[in-house]
Amino acid sequence: MTGLQYFTKVLTTFNGRGRARRREYWYFVLFNGLFTYALMGILTLIFGWPQPNTEALINAHPQTFDEMLPLMGDIYLQYLTSPAMLGVMIWGLCTLVQSICLLVRRFHDIGGSGWWVLLCAVVPYIGSLALLIVALIEGQPRENKYGPDPKAEEHQPYAPYDSAQEEDEDEL
């Protein structure tokens, strides 16, 4: 399979059953990132990037952080509500279920329960590190309780060599 085929496979998979190889996970991350940046670039070219009024912040001469915070919030809100950022957020919401299902299937590939995804999402920093480690660990090379090894299924394009079959062909 090519990287784009892995990407479309993940986008069309809405369940956490089975196993996902490292290759499937990382190709999804790569193409999802590329698509996100391309979407943001295209929407920025079409609608432009917001030009917030920073003069209000400069002219206000805030003395404390508490005085500066509302002004900074207005600038941040203008960036956050730009069409490019809204498009990226909508894309992120559209791919959220598939991303979670992919992580669950990745946990299945190493023999872990998919419930670990929830735990990793709740625990800050350590959970992100755990997800990175799971993404880097090679899956179990044999069938486990979540299904057959996806790597073994993909690498069987040829039948094993059989010398008896060659002798039968010579007789024909």
N, C-alpha and C positions, 0 to 999 in steps of 0.2 A: 504494500500500500504506500501511496505517496503521502506527504505531510498534509496536503489539502484534503485528501480522502479521510485521514484521521480526524481532521477538523470538522468536516461535514458529518462524519459518523457520530462525533460527540454532540453536535448540534441537533441531531435527529434522535438521540437516545435520551429518554426521559425516565429511566429507571436505574436503580443502583444494583441490579442483579448482575452477577458475573464478575469478570476481572478486567482490569485495564493495565496494559503494559506501560512502562516508563516512556517509551517512544510515543504512545498515544497521548499521554499526559503532556509531555513537553512540546509536541507539535501543536496541541490545542493552545497551550500558553503562548507559543510563538505567534501563531496565526491570529489568535484573539488580540494580542497586543498590537500586531501590525494593522489589523482591521480597525481597532480602536483609534490608533494614531491617524490612520488614513481618514476615518470618519471625522475626526476632530479637525484635521487639515482642510478637508473639503467643506465642512460647515463653516469654518473660519474664512475660507476664500469667498464663500457665497454671502455670508451675513456679516463678515468683519469681526474684529475683536473689540470688545468694549473699551472705550476710552473714559475711565472714571474721572470725576472731577477731584483731582488731588489738590487743587488750589484751596479747597475748603480746609483740608488738613494742614496745609502750609500756613494759610492765613489765620487759622484759629489759635496758633501758638499754644498748644496744650502744655500745661505744666506737669501734669501727672499722667500716668498710664490710664487711670479711670476717665480722664477727659478725652484721651486719644482713642480709646476703645470703640465708642460709638461711630466715630468718623472712619476708623479702619473697617468696622463691620459693614458700613455702607459700601465701601470700595470692594470688599470681599464678596458681598452679595451681588454686586454688578457682574463680577467675573463668574460667580456660581450660576447665575441665571442667564448667562449668554447662550445663544442657540447651540454653539459648539459643545459647551459643557452639558447642556440639557440632552443633546443627542447622545453623548457618551454615557450619561447616567441611564438613559432609556435602554441603550444597548446592554449596559451592565445588568440592568434588571431583567432584560429578555434572556440573557445567558446565565442567570444566577442558578436556576434549577439544574441546567446541564452541568455547570461547574461543580455543584455539590454532588450530583450523581457521579461525575468523573472521579472526584476525590473518594467517594465511598467505594467505587470499583477499584481504585488504586489501593486503598486499605485492604480490600479483599485479595488483591494480588499478592500482598505480603503475608496474608493469613490473618489479618486483623479484622475486627468488627467495624462496620461503617459508623457506629455510634461514636467512635473516636473523633470523627470530624466535628461533631457537636462539642465535644470536650475541648478540642483544639481551638475552636472558634471562640469559646468562652474565656479561655486562659490567655491573657495578653503576653506577647513576646515569646514565651515558652511554647505556646500553641503554634505560633507561626514557624518557629524553629522546628517543631515536631513535624509539621506539614512539609517543610522543606526536606527533612530527613527521609520521610516516607516517599517523597517524590524521587529521591535519589537512590533508594534501596532497590536492588533487583528483586523481582518477584520470585515466589517459590517455583522451582523448576519442575514441579509435579502437580498433579491434580490435587486440589484441596477442597474443603467443604463448600467453597463458593463457585467451583467449576473447574474445567480443564485449563491447563496452562495455555494462555493465548499465544505465547511465543512458540510453543511446540506446534500449535495448529497452523501458524503462518509459515513455518519452515519445513513443510512437507510437500514441495511441489513435484518431486520426482519419486517414483517407486524405487525401492531398493533393488540393486543389481542382482539378477538371478541368472546364473550361468546355464541352468537347465532350460530356461526359456530361449536362450540364444541357440542352443543345440536343436530345439524344436523348429526354430525359424530356418536353420540351415537345411533341415530335411525337406522343407517345403520347396 
